[in-house]
Every structure is written in C-alpha cells, then in structure tokens.
Amino acid sequence: MEITLSKKTIGSLILFLWLVFSVVYITNDIWSNYKDVQLVLAYDQGRADVINTIIQEAETCQIVPVFSGEKEIMIVNMACLELTQ
C-alpha cells in the first residue's frame, strides 16, 4: 500500500493545520483577556464591599477593628467623637 501526497494535498493539510492553530490561539487569547478583566472586576468589587462595610460599621459610632495579619488598628468615626463632646 503506497501513500502518495500531491502538492495540493500537502497545501490543504498545511492550510487546515494553520486554521486550527489560529482558532486555538485566538480563542485562548480572548479567554485570557476575559479572565483578566473578570479578575480586576472581582478585585474592585471586593475592595468596594470591604470599604462599604467599614463605613457602615463606623456609622454606628462603635470602634471598628481592622487587621491584616499581625497588624491591627482601631477605626472610629470622627463625627461620633464630635457628638460626644
């Protein structure tokens, strides 16, 4: 059994492989960009949620502890201090 490949068959095979590679590459590029955008949006939303939670707790005129690892600070609403004086 002998396999013969003509120039047309080889050209078609190369074109097909190039098309497959291009589609995979473009799809991967679009997916990577989508993931990056979603990551930034999720980070920004998380930061906004934390800030809004701290603001809501500070509006109750209670001391709000904020910590990261070993560091910790206490936040108090300055408007509440002015009300007590």
PyMOL Python script that loads the backbone (N, CA, C, O; Angstrom):
from pymol import cmd

cmd.read_pdbstr("""\
ATOM      1  N   MET A   1       0.851  -1.178   0.000  1.00  0.00           N
ATOM      2  CA  MET A   1       0.000   0.000   0.000  1.00  0.00           C
ATOM      3  C   MET A   1       0.893   1.237   0.000  1.00  0.00           C
ATOM      4  O   MET A   1       1.714   1.434   0.896  1.00  0.00           O
ATOM      5  N   GLU A   2       0.721   2.022  -0.977  1.00  0.00           N
ATOM      6  CA  GLU A   2       1.564   3.184  -1.164  1.00  0.00           C
ATOM      7  C   GLU A   2       0.732   4.454  -0.973  1.00  0.00           C
ATOM      8  O   GLU A   2      -0.359   4.587  -1.527  1.00  0.00           O
ATOM      9  N   ILE A   3       1.266   5.379  -0.181  1.00  0.00           N
ATOM     10  CA  ILE A   3       0.577   6.647   0.042  1.00  0.00           C
ATOM     11  C   ILE A   3       1.284   7.713  -0.779  1.00  0.00           C
ATOM     12  O   ILE A   3       2.488   7.931  -0.644  1.00  0.00           O
ATOM     13  N   THR A   4       0.515   8.365  -1.624  1.00  0.00           N
ATOM     14  CA  THR A   4       1.093   9.436  -2.425  1.00  0.00           C
ATOM     15  C   THR A   4       0.450  10.748  -2.006  1.00  0.00           C
ATOM     16  O   THR A   4      -0.769  10.847  -1.868  1.00  0.00           O
ATOM     17  N   LEU A   5       1.268  11.723  -1.812  1.00  0.00           N
ATOM     18  CA  LEU A   5       0.787  13.054  -1.430  1.00  0.00           C
ATOM     19  C   LEU A   5       1.130  14.028  -2.540  1.00  0.00           C
ATOM     20  O   LEU A   5       2.291  14.189  -2.915  1.00  0.00           O
ATOM     21  N   SER A   6       0.127  14.655  -3.042  1.00  0.00           N
ATOM     22  CA  SER A   6       0.368  15.651  -4.080  1.00  0.00           C
ATOM     23  C   SER A   6       0.607  17.006  -3.415  1.00  0.00           C
ATOM     24  O   SER A   6       0.386  17.174  -2.216  1.00  0.00           O
ATOM     25  N   LYS A   7       1.057  17.956  -4.212  1.00  0.00           N
ATOM     26  CA  LYS A   7       1.285  19.305  -3.689  1.00  0.00           C
ATOM     27  C   LYS A   7      -0.020  19.903  -3.188  1.00  0.00           C
ATOM     28  O   LYS A   7      -0.027  20.627  -2.192  1.00  0.00           O
ATOM     29  N   LYS A   8      -1.116  19.611  -3.859  1.00  0.00           N
ATOM     30  CA  LYS A   8      -2.421  20.136  -3.454  1.00  0.00           C
ATOM     31  C   LYS A   8      -2.835  19.563  -2.096  1.00  0.00           C
ATOM     32  O   LYS A   8      -3.361  20.290  -1.254  1.00  0.00           O
ATOM     33  N   THR A   9      -2.604  18.277  -1.879  1.00  0.00           N
ATOM     34  CA  THR A   9      -2.950  17.641  -0.609  1.00  0.00           C
ATOM     35  C   THR A   9      -2.099  18.205   0.526  1.00  0.00           C
ATOM     36  O   THR A   9      -2.611  18.486   1.610  1.00  0.00           O
ATOM     37  N   ILE A  10      -0.813  18.369   0.279  1.00  0.00           N
ATOM     38  CA  ILE A  10       0.085  18.931   1.290  1.00  0.00           C
ATOM     39  C   ILE A  10      -0.311  20.370   1.605  1.00  0.00           C
ATOM     40  O   ILE A  10      -0.341  20.770   2.769  1.00  0.00           O
ATOM     41  N   GLY A  11      -0.612  21.141   0.569  1.00  0.00           N
ATOM     42  CA  GLY A  11      -1.047  22.529   0.777  1.00  0.00           C
ATOM     43  C   GLY A  11      -2.338  22.594   1.578  1.00  0.00           C
ATOM     44  O   GLY A  11      -2.476  23.431   2.470  1.00  0.00           O
ATOM     45  N   SER A  12      -3.289  21.710   1.265  1.00  0.00           N
ATOM     46  CA  SER A  12      -4.558  21.678   2.003  1.00  0.00           C
ATOM     47  C   SER A  12      -4.330  21.305   3.460  1.00  0.00           C
ATOM     48  O   SER A  12      -4.954  21.874   4.355  1.00  0.00           O
ATOM     49  N   LEU A  13      -3.434  20.348   3.699  1.00  0.00           N
ATOM     50  CA  LEU A  13      -3.114  19.924   5.059  1.00  0.00           C
ATOM     51  C   LEU A  13      -2.469  21.054   5.844  1.00  0.00           C
ATOM     52  O   LEU A  13      -2.815  21.285   7.002  1.00  0.00           O
ATOM     53  N   ILE A  14      -1.542  21.755   5.224  1.00  0.00           N
ATOM     54  CA  ILE A  14      -0.885  22.891   5.893  1.00  0.00           C
ATOM     55  C   ILE A  14      -1.899  23.984   6.186  1.00  0.00           C
ATOM     56  O   ILE A  14      -1.879  24.554   7.277  1.00  0.00           O
ATOM     57  N   LEU A  15      -2.784  24.294   5.247  1.00  0.00           N
ATOM     58  CA  LEU A  15      -3.815  25.305   5.453  1.00  0.00           C
ATOM     59  C   LEU A  15      -4.747  24.903   6.587  1.00  0.00           C
ATOM     60  O   LEU A  15      -5.103  25.741   7.415  1.00  0.00           O
ATOM     61  N   PHE A  16      -5.146  23.643   6.639  1.00  0.00           N
ATOM     62  CA  PHE A  16      -6.026  23.145   7.686  1.00  0.00           C
ATOM     63  C   PHE A  16      -5.352  23.257   9.068  1.00  0.00           C
ATOM     64  O   PHE A  16      -5.967  23.715  10.031  1.00  0.00           O
ATOM     65  N   LEU A  17      -4.089  22.836   9.148  1.00  0.00           N
ATOM     66  CA  LEU A  17      -3.363  22.925  10.421  1.00  0.00           C
ATOM     67  C   LEU A  17      -3.189  24.378  10.855  1.00  0.00           C
ATOM     68  O   LEU A  17      -3.302  24.688  12.041  1.00  0.00           O
ATOM     69  N   TRP A  18      -2.916  25.267   9.904  1.00  0.00           N
ATOM     70  CA  TRP A  18      -2.777  26.688  10.221  1.00  0.00           C
ATOM     71  C   TRP A  18      -4.097  27.255  10.742  1.00  0.00           C
ATOM     72  O   TRP A  18      -4.112  28.033  11.696  1.00  0.00           O
ATOM     73  N   LEU A  19      -5.210  26.856  10.107  1.00  0.00           N
ATOM     74  CA  LEU A  19      -6.526  27.309  10.568  1.00  0.00           C
ATOM     75  C   LEU A  19      -6.826  26.823  11.983  1.00  0.00           C
ATOM     76  O   LEU A  19      -7.296  27.591  12.821  1.00  0.00           O
ATOM     77  N   VAL A  20      -6.554  25.557  12.244  1.00  0.00           N
ATOM     78  CA  VAL A  20      -6.792  25.005  13.585  1.00  0.00           C
ATOM     79  C   VAL A  20      -5.931  25.738  14.609  1.00  0.00           C
ATOM     80  O   VAL A  20      -6.434  26.140  15.659  1.00  0.00           O
ATOM     81  N   PHE A  21      -4.652  25.918  14.326  1.00  0.00           N
ATOM     82  CA  PHE A  21      -3.759  26.625  15.230  1.00  0.00           C
ATOM     83  C   PHE A  21      -4.250  28.053  15.470  1.00  0.00           C
ATOM     84  O   PHE A  21      -4.242  28.529  16.606  1.00  0.00           O
ATOM     85  N   SER A  22      -4.671  28.730  14.418  1.00  0.00           N
ATOM     86  CA  SER A  22      -5.137  30.114  14.550  1.00  0.00           C
ATOM     87  C   SER A  22      -6.379  30.204  15.421  1.00  0.00           C
ATOM     88  O   SER A  22      -6.475  31.085  16.277  1.00  0.00           O
ATOM     89  N   VAL A  23      -7.324  29.307  15.213  1.00  0.00           N
ATOM     90  CA  VAL A  23      -8.553  29.317  16.013  1.00  0.00           C
ATOM     91  C   VAL A  23      -8.242  29.050  17.482  1.00  0.00           C
ATOM     92  O   VAL A  23      -8.777  29.719  18.367  1.00  0.00           O
ATOM     93  N   VAL A  24      -7.376  28.073  17.739  1.00  0.00           N
ATOM     94  CA  VAL A  24      -6.998  27.767  19.122  1.00  0.00           C
ATOM     95  C   VAL A  24      -6.283  28.955  19.752  1.00  0.00           C
ATOM     96  O   VAL A  24      -6.571  29.309  20.896  1.00  0.00           O
ATOM     97  N   TYR A  25      -5.365  29.570  19.032  1.00  0.00           N
ATOM     98  CA  TYR A  25      -4.604  30.710  19.552  1.00  0.00           C
ATOM     99  C   TYR A  25      -5.524  31.894  19.840  1.00  0.00           C
ATOM    100  O   TYR A  25      -5.433  32.506  20.905  1.00  0.00           O
ATOM    101  N   ILE A  26      -6.400  32.216  18.908  1.00  0.00           N
ATOM    102  CA  ILE A  26      -7.308  33.356  19.087  1.00  0.00           C
ATOM    103  C   ILE A  26      -8.276  33.096  20.236  1.00  0.00           C
ATOM    104  O   ILE A  26      -8.539  33.992  21.038  1.00  0.00           O
ATOM    105  N   THR A  27      -8.806  31.882  20.322  1.00  0.00           N
ATOM    106  CA  THR A  27      -9.714  31.538  21.415  1.00  0.00           C
ATOM    107  C   THR A  27      -9.006  31.649  22.764  1.00  0.00           C
ATOM    108  O   THR A  27      -9.568  32.176  23.723  1.00  0.00           O
ATOM    109  N   ASN A  28      -7.785  31.156  22.833  1.00  0.00           N
ATOM    110  CA  ASN A  28      -7.014  31.251  24.078  1.00  0.00           C
ATOM    111  C   ASN A  28      -6.747  32.706  24.442  1.00  0.00           C
ATOM    112  O   ASN A  28      -6.831  33.073  25.614  1.00  0.00           O
ATOM    113  N   ASP A  29      -6.430  33.533  23.464  1.00  0.00           N
ATOM    114  CA  ASP A  29      -6.167  34.946  23.713  1.00  0.00           C
ATOM    115  C   ASP A  29      -7.417  35.652  24.232  1.00  0.00           C
ATOM    116  O   ASP A  29      -7.343  36.422  25.190  1.00  0.00           O
ATOM    117  N   ILE A  30      -8.549  35.397  23.613  1.00  0.00           N
ATOM    118  CA  ILE A  30      -9.813  36.009  24.056  1.00  0.00           C
ATOM    119  C   ILE A  30     -10.159  35.542  25.462  1.00  0.00           C
ATOM    120  O   ILE A  30     -10.570  36.351  26.293  1.00  0.00           O
ATOM    121  N   TRP A  31      -9.998  34.243  25.746  1.00  0.00           N
ATOM    122  CA  TRP A  31     -10.304  33.700  27.073  1.00  0.00           C
ATOM    123  C   TRP A  31      -9.385  34.303  28.135  1.00  0.00           C
ATOM    124  O   TRP A  31      -9.839  34.617  29.235  1.00  0.00           O
ATOM    125  N   SER A  32      -8.103  34.468  27.818  1.00  0.00           N
ATOM    126  CA  SER A  32      -7.161  35.061  28.773  1.00  0.00           C
ATOM    127  C   SER A  32      -7.533  36.500  29.083  1.00  0.00           C
ATOM    128  O   SER A  32      -7.498  36.912  30.243  1.00  0.00           O
ATOM    129  N   ASN A  33      -7.885  37.262  28.075  1.00  0.00           N
ATOM    130  CA  ASN A  33      -8.307  38.644  28.292  1.00  0.00           C
ATOM    131  C   ASN A  33      -9.577  38.700  29.129  1.00  0.00           C
ATOM    132  O   ASN A  33      -9.696  39.545  30.016  1.00  0.00           O
ATOM    133  N   TYR A  34     -10.521  37.813  28.858  1.00  0.00           N
ATOM    134  CA  TYR A  34     -11.767  37.758  29.621  1.00  0.00           C
ATOM    135  C   TYR A  34     -11.476  37.457  31.091  1.00  0.00           C
ATOM    136  O   TYR A  34     -12.035  38.102  31.978  1.00  0.00           O
ATOM    137  N   LYS A  35     -10.602  36.481  31.353  1.00  0.00           N
ATOM    138  CA  LYS A  35     -10.265  36.138  32.731  1.00  0.00           C
ATOM    139  C   LYS A  35      -9.595  37.309  33.432  1.00  0.00           C
ATOM    140  O   LYS A  35      -9.889  37.574  34.598  1.00  0.00           O
ATOM    141  N   ASP A  36      -8.700  38.017  32.747  1.00  0.00           N
ATOM    142  CA  ASP A  36      -8.019  39.161  33.350  1.00  0.00           C
ATOM    143  C   ASP A  36      -9.014  40.255  33.712  1.00  0.00           C
ATOM    144  O   ASP A  36      -8.937  40.823  34.802  1.00  0.00           O
ATOM    145  N   VAL A  37      -9.938  40.555  32.821  1.00  0.00           N
ATOM    146  CA  VAL A  37     -10.943  41.588  33.083  1.00  0.00           C
ATOM    147  C   VAL A  37     -11.828  41.175  34.257  1.00  0.00           C
ATOM    148  O   VAL A  37     -12.126  41.996  35.125  1.00  0.00           O
ATOM    149  N   GLN A  38     -12.248  39.920  34.292  1.00  0.00           N
ATOM    150  CA  GLN A  38     -13.096  39.450  35.391  1.00  0.00           C
ATOM    151  C   GLN A  38     -12.353  39.472  36.719  1.00  0.00           C
ATOM    152  O   GLN A  38     -12.951  39.765  37.755  1.00  0.00           O
ATOM    153  N   LEU A  39     -11.068  39.170  36.704  1.00  0.00           N
ATOM    154  CA  LEU A  39     -10.262  39.212  37.916  1.00  0.00           C
ATOM    155  C   LEU A  39     -10.181  40.629  38.465  1.00  0.00           C
ATOM    156  O   LEU A  39     -10.337  40.837  39.668  1.00  0.00           O
ATOM    157  N   VAL A  40      -9.941  41.596  37.605  1.00  0.00           N
ATOM    158  CA  VAL A  40      -9.875  43.000  38.032  1.00  0.00           C
ATOM    159  C   VAL A  40     -11.234  43.453  38.560  1.00  0.00           C
ATOM    160  O   VAL A  40     -11.306  44.121  39.591  1.00  0.00           O
ATOM    161  N   LEU A  41     -12.311  43.095  37.861  1.00  0.00           N
ATOM    162  CA  LEU A  41     -13.641  43.483  38.324  1.00  0.00           C
ATOM    163  C   LEU A  41     -13.966  42.861  39.675  1.00  0.00           C
ATOM    164  O   LEU A  41     -14.548  43.526  40.532  1.00  0.00           O
ATOM    165  N   ALA A  42     -13.606  41.608  39.881  1.00  0.00           N
ATOM    166  CA  ALA A  42     -13.853  40.942  41.164  1.00  0.00           C
ATOM    167  C   ALA A  42     -13.034  41.595  42.271  1.00  0.00           C
ATOM    168  O   ALA A  42     -13.538  41.787  43.378  1.00  0.00           O
ATOM    169  N   TYR A  43     -11.793  41.937  41.993  1.00  0.00           N
ATOM    170  CA  TYR A  43     -10.942  42.606  42.986  1.00  0.00           C
ATOM    171  C   TYR A  43     -11.539  43.963  43.369  1.00  0.00           C
ATOM    172  O   TYR A  43     -11.640  44.292  44.551  1.00  0.00           O
ATOM    173  N   ASP A  44     -11.931  44.739  42.369  1.00  0.00           N
ATOM    174  CA  ASP A  44     -12.516  46.053  42.632  1.00  0.00           C
ATOM    175  C   ASP A  44     -13.818  45.939  43.421  1.00  0.00           C
ATOM    176  O   ASP A  44     -14.068  46.741  44.321  1.00  0.00           O
ATOM    177  N   GLN A  45     -14.646  44.949  43.091  1.00  0.00           N
ATOM    178  CA  GLN A  45     -15.904  44.755  43.812  1.00  0.00           C
ATOM    179  C   GLN A  45     -15.646  44.352  45.262  1.00  0.00           C
ATOM    180  O   GLN A  45     -16.330  44.827  46.169  1.00  0.00           O
ATOM    181  N   GLY A  46     -14.671  43.485  45.481  1.00  0.00           N
ATOM    182  CA  GLY A  46     -14.322  43.081  46.840  1.00  0.00           C
ATOM    183  C   GLY A  46     -13.813  44.243  47.662  1.00  0.00           C
ATOM    184  O   GLY A  46     -14.170  44.385  48.832  1.00  0.00           O
ATOM    185  N   ARG A  47     -12.980  45.077  47.059  1.00  0.00           N
ATOM    186  CA  ARG A  47     -12.469  46.257  47.758  1.00  0.00           C
ATOM    187  C   ARG A  47     -13.608  47.211  48.106  1.00  0.00           C
ATOM    188  O   ARG A  47     -13.655  47.743  49.215  1.00  0.00           O
ATOM    189  N   ALA A  48     -14.522  47.429  47.167  1.00  0.00           N
ATOM    190  CA  ALA A  48     -15.663  48.316  47.433  1.00  0.00           C
ATOM    191  C   ALA A  48     -16.544  47.746  48.535  1.00  0.00           C
ATOM    192  O   ALA A  48     -17.031  48.497  49.380  1.00  0.00           O
ATOM    193  N   ASP A  49     -16.758  46.433  48.544  1.00  0.00           N
ATOM    194  CA  ASP A  49     -17.575  45.805  49.589  1.00  0.00           C
ATOM    195  C   ASP A  49     -16.948  45.990  50.966  1.00  0.00           C
ATOM    196  O   ASP A  49     -17.650  46.285  51.933  1.00  0.00           O
ATOM    197  N   VAL A  50     -15.631  45.818  51.059  1.00  0.00           N
ATOM    198  CA  VAL A  50     -14.948  45.979  52.347  1.00  0.00           C
ATOM    199  C   VAL A  50     -15.050  47.417  52.823  1.00  0.00           C
ATOM    200  O   VAL A  50     -15.340  47.661  53.995  1.00  0.00           O
ATOM    201  N   ILE A  51     -14.817  48.364  51.939  1.00  0.00           N
ATOM    202  CA  ILE A  51     -14.889  49.777  52.321  1.00  0.00           C
ATOM    203  C   ILE A  51     -16.307  50.136  52.755  1.00  0.00           C
ATOM    204  O   ILE A  51     -16.486  50.829  53.756  1.00  0.00           O
ATOM    205  N   ASN A  52     -17.314  49.676  52.018  1.00  0.00           N
ATOM    206  CA  ASN A  52     -18.696  49.969  52.396  1.00  0.00           C
ATOM    207  C   ASN A  52     -19.052  49.347  53.739  1.00  0.00           C
ATOM    208  O   ASN A  52     -19.774  49.961  54.525  1.00  0.00           O
ATOM    209  N   THR A  53     -18.565  48.149  54.016  1.00  0.00           N
ATOM    210  CA  THR A  53     -18.817  47.505  55.309  1.00  0.00           C
ATOM    211  C   THR A  53     -18.166  48.292  56.442  1.00  0.00           C
ATOM    212  O   THR A  53     -18.780  48.484  57.491  1.00  0.00           O
ATOM    213  N   ILE A  54     -16.939  48.746  56.243  1.00  0.00           N
ATOM    214  CA  ILE A  54     -16.262  49.543  57.274  1.00  0.00           C
ATOM    215  C   ILE A  54     -17.007  50.846  57.519  1.00  0.00           C
ATOM    216  O   ILE A  54     -17.165  51.264  58.666  1.00  0.00           O
ATOM    217  N   ILE A  55     -17.462  51.487  56.460  1.00  0.00           N
ATOM    218  CA  ILE A  55     -18.218  52.739  56.606  1.00  0.00           C
ATOM    219  C   ILE A  55     -19.510  52.500  57.366  1.00  0.00           C
ATOM    220  O   ILE A  55     -19.849  53.276  58.260  1.00  0.00           O
ATOM    221  N   GLN A  56     -20.239  51.440  57.030  1.00  0.00           N
ATOM    222  CA  GLN A  56     -21.498  51.137  57.726  1.00  0.00           C
ATOM    223  C   GLN A  56     -21.257  50.867  59.207  1.00  0.00           C
ATOM    224  O   GLN A  56     -22.017  51.336  60.054  1.00  0.00           O
ATOM    225  N   GLU A  57     -20.215  50.120  59.521  1.00  0.00           N
ATOM    226  CA  GLU A  57     -19.934  49.835  60.926  1.00  0.00           C
ATOM    227  C   GLU A  57     -19.469  51.083  61.667  1.00  0.00           C
ATOM    228  O   GLU A  57     -19.808  51.263  62.836  1.00  0.00           O
ATOM    229  N   ALA A  58     -18.699  51.948  61.008  1.00  0.00           N
ATOM    230  CA  ALA A  58     -18.229  53.169  61.648  1.00  0.00           C
ATOM    231  C   ALA A  58     -19.376  54.145  61.895  1.00  0.00           C
ATOM    232  O   ALA A  58     -19.306  54.947  62.826  1.00  0.00           O
ATOM    233  N   GLU A  59     -20.420  54.094  61.086  1.00  0.00           N
ATOM    234  CA  GLU A  59     -21.571  54.984  61.272  1.00  0.00           C
ATOM    235  C   GLU A  59     -22.372  54.637  62.521  1.00  0.00           C
ATOM    236  O   GLU A  59     -23.189  55.446  62.961  1.00  0.00           O
ATOM    237  N   THR A  60     -22.163  53.462  63.103  1.00  0.00           N
ATOM    238  CA  THR A  60     -22.868  53.079  64.326  1.00  0.00           C
ATOM    239  C   THR A  60     -22.201  53.668  65.563  1.00  0.00           C
ATOM    240  O   THR A  60     -22.639  53.402  66.683  1.00  0.00           O
ATOM    241  N   CYS A  61     -21.156  54.460  65.381  1.00  0.00           N
ATOM    242  CA  CYS A  61     -20.395  55.105  66.452  1.00  0.00           C
ATOM    243  C   CYS A  61     -19.731  54.082  67.373  1.00  0.00           C
ATOM    244  O   CYS A  61     -19.581  54.325  68.570  1.00  0.00           O
ATOM    245  N   GLN A  62     -19.346  52.968  66.827  1.00  0.00           N
ATOM    246  CA  GLN A  62     -18.581  51.961  67.557  1.00  0.00           C
ATOM    247  C   GLN A  62     -17.168  51.941  66.990  1.00  0.00           C
ATOM    248  O   GLN A  62     -16.940  52.304  65.836  1.00  0.00           O
ATOM    249  N   ILE A  63     -16.232  51.515  67.817  1.00  0.00           N
ATOM    250  CA  ILE A  63     -14.860  51.359  67.336  1.00  0.00           C
ATOM    251  C   ILE A  63     -14.818  50.119  66.447  1.00  0.00           C
ATOM    252  O   ILE A  63     -15.305  49.052  66.822  1.00  0.00           O
ATOM    253  N   VAL A  64     -14.233  50.277  65.270  1.00  0.00           N
ATOM    254  CA  VAL A  64     -14.172  49.181  64.300  1.00  0.00           C
ATOM    255  C   VAL A  64     -12.729  48.680  64.221  1.00  0.00           C
ATOM    256  O   VAL A  64     -11.840  49.423  63.803  1.00  0.00           O
ATOM    257  N   PRO A  65     -12.487  47.423  64.619  1.00  0.00           N
ATOM    258  CA  PRO A  65     -11.123  46.891  64.478  1.00  0.00           C
ATOM    259  C   PRO A  65     -10.860  46.464  63.030  1.00  0.00           C
ATOM    260  O   PRO A  65     -11.692  45.812  62.400  1.00  0.00           O
ATOM    261  N   VAL A  66      -9.708  46.839  62.528  1.00  0.00           N
ATOM    262  CA  VAL A  66      -9.295  46.462  61.181  1.00  0.00           C
ATOM    263  C   VAL A  66      -7.916  45.831  61.307  1.00  0.00           C
ATOM    264  O   VAL A  66      -7.009  46.412  61.903  1.00  0.00           O
ATOM    265  N   PHE A  67      -7.765  44.644  60.744  1.00  0.00           N
ATOM    266  CA  PHE A  67      -6.480  43.969  60.879  1.00  0.00           C
ATOM    267  C   PHE A  67      -6.105  43.256  59.593  1.00  0.00           C
ATOM    268  O   PHE A  67      -6.943  42.881  58.773  1.00  0.00           O
ATOM    269  N   SER A  68      -4.797  43.090  59.467  1.00  0.00           N
ATOM    270  CA  SER A  68      -4.230  42.333  58.347  1.00  0.00           C
ATOM    271  C   SER A  68      -3.014  41.607  58.880  1.00  0.00           C
ATOM    272  O   SER A  68      -1.989  42.222  59.175  1.00  0.00           O
ATOM    273  N   GLY A  69      -3.133  40.305  59.002  1.00  0.00           N
ATOM    274  CA  GLY A  69      -2.033  39.530  59.559  1.00  0.00           C
ATOM    275  C   GLY A  69      -1.803  39.897  61.008  1.00  0.00           C
ATOM    276  O   GLY A  69      -2.698  39.751  61.840  1.00  0.00           O
ATOM    277  N   GLU A  70      -0.613  40.373  61.316  1.00  0.00           N
ATOM    278  CA  GLU A  70      -0.254  40.750  62.686  1.00  0.00           C
ATOM    279  C   GLU A  70      -0.619  42.207  62.996  1.00  0.00           C
ATOM    280  O   GLU A  70      -0.682  42.585  64.166  1.00  0.00           O
ATOM    281  N   LYS A  71      -0.853  43.008  61.993  1.00  0.00           N
ATOM    282  CA  LYS A  71      -1.145  44.433  62.199  1.00  0.00           C
ATOM    283  C   LYS A  71      -2.623  44.620  62.468  1.00  0.00           C
ATOM    284  O   LYS A  71      -3.472  43.987  61.840  1.00  0.00           O
ATOM    285  N   GLU A  72      -2.921  45.511  63.422  1.00  0.00           N
ATOM    286  CA  GLU A  72      -4.316  45.799  63.750  1.00  0.00           C
ATOM    287  C   GLU A  72      -4.429  47.261  64.167  1.00  0.00           C
ATOM    288  O   GLU A  72      -3.582  47.781  64.893  1.00  0.00           O
ATOM    289  N   ILE A  73      -5.488  47.914  63.697  1.00  0.00           N
ATOM    290  CA  ILE A  73      -5.786  49.281  64.113  1.00  0.00           C
ATOM    291  C   ILE A  73      -7.264  49.364  64.472  1.00  0.00           C
ATOM    292  O   ILE A  73      -8.059  48.503  64.095  1.00  0.00           O
ATOM    293  N   MET A  74      -7.608  50.392  65.191  1.00  0.00           N
ATOM    294  CA  MET A  74      -8.997  50.645  65.553  1.00  0.00           C
ATOM    295  C   MET A  74      -9.436  51.919  64.833  1.00  0.00           C
ATOM    296  O   MET A  74      -8.752  52.941  64.885  1.00  0.00           O
ATOM    297  N   ILE A  75     -10.573  51.844  64.170  1.00  0.00           N
ATOM    298  CA  ILE A  75     -11.102  52.992  63.432  1.00  0.00           C
ATOM    299  C   ILE A  75     -12.326  53.501  64.164  1.00  0.00           C
ATOM    300  O   ILE A  75     -13.168  52.724  64.614  1.00  0.00           O
ATOM    301  N   VAL A  76     -12.411  54.811  64.275  1.00  0.00           N
ATOM    302  CA  VAL A  76     -13.584  55.431  64.887  1.00  0.00           C
ATOM    303  C   VAL A  76     -14.028  56.585  64.001  1.00  0.00           C
ATOM    304  O   VAL A  76     -13.201  57.280  63.411  1.00  0.00           O
ATOM    305  N   ASN A  77     -15.306  56.780  63.913  1.00  0.00           N
ATOM    306  CA  ASN A  77     -15.879  57.844  63.097  1.00  0.00           C
ATOM    307  C   ASN A  77     -15.693  59.184  63.835  1.00  0.00           C
ATOM    308  O   ASN A  77     -16.151  59.339  64.968  1.00  0.00           O
ATOM    309  N   MET A  78     -15.037  60.122  63.203  1.00  0.00           N
ATOM    310  CA  MET A  78     -14.758  61.424  63.829  1.00  0.00           C
ATOM    311  C   MET A  78     -16.047  62.180  64.136  1.00  0.00           C
ATOM    312  O   MET A  78     -16.104  62.930  65.111  1.00  0.00           O
ATOM    313  N   ALA A  79     -17.066  61.996  63.331  1.00  0.00           N
ATOM    314  CA  ALA A  79     -18.350  62.662  63.598  1.00  0.00           C
ATOM    315  C   ALA A  79     -18.933  62.175  64.924  1.00  0.00           C
ATOM    316  O   ALA A  79     -19.578  62.955  65.625  1.00  0.00           O
ATOM    317  N   CYS A  80     -18.730  60.935  65.280  1.00  0.00           N
ATOM    318  CA  CYS A  80     -19.213  60.410  66.546  1.00  0.00           C
ATOM    319  C   CYS A  80     -18.465  61.017  67.723  1.00  0.00           C
ATOM    320  O   CYS A  80     -19.057  61.243  68.779  1.00  0.00           O
ATOM    321  N   LEU A  81     -17.170  61.284  67.558  1.00  0.00           N
ATOM    322  CA  LEU A  81     -16.397  61.915  68.619  1.00  0.00           C
ATOM    323  C   LEU A  81     -16.890  63.323  68.869  1.00  0.00           C
ATOM    324  O   LEU A  81     -16.931  63.770  70.016  1.00  0.00           O
ATOM    325  N   GLU A  82     -17.268  64.035  67.807  1.00  0.00           N
ATOM    326  CA  GLU A  82     -17.759  65.402  67.955  1.00  0.00           C
ATOM    327  C   GLU A  82     -19.117  65.418  68.640  1.00  0.00           C
ATOM    328  O   GLU A  82     -19.430  66.377  69.347  1.00  0.00           O
ATOM    329  N   LEU A  83     -19.925  64.395  68.455  1.00  0.00           N
ATOM    330  CA  LEU A  83     -21.244  64.317  69.103  1.00  0.00           C
ATOM    331  C   LEU A  83     -21.126  64.098  70.594  1.00  0.00           C
ATOM    332  O   LEU A  83     -21.973  64.583  71.345  1.00  0.00           O
ATOM    333  N   THR A  84     -20.117  63.391  71.051  1.00  0.00           N
ATOM    334  CA  THR A  84     -19.967  63.077  72.462  1.00  0.00           C
ATOM    335  C   THR A  84     -19.395  64.239  73.246  1.00  0.00           C
ATOM    336  O   THR A  84     -19.488  64.249  74.473  1.00  0.00           O
ATOM    337  N   GLN A  85     -18.809  65.213  72.580  1.00  0.00           N
ATOM    338  CA  GLN A  85     -18.188  66.331  73.301  1.00  0.00           C
ATOM    339  C   GLN A  85     -19.145  67.467  73.492  1.00  0.00           C
ATOM    340  O   GLN A  85     -18.784  68.486  74.080  1.00  0.00           O
TER     341      GLN A  85
END
""", "prot")
cmd.dss("prot")
cmd.show_as("cartoon", "prot")
cmd.util.cbc("prot")
cmd.orient("prot")
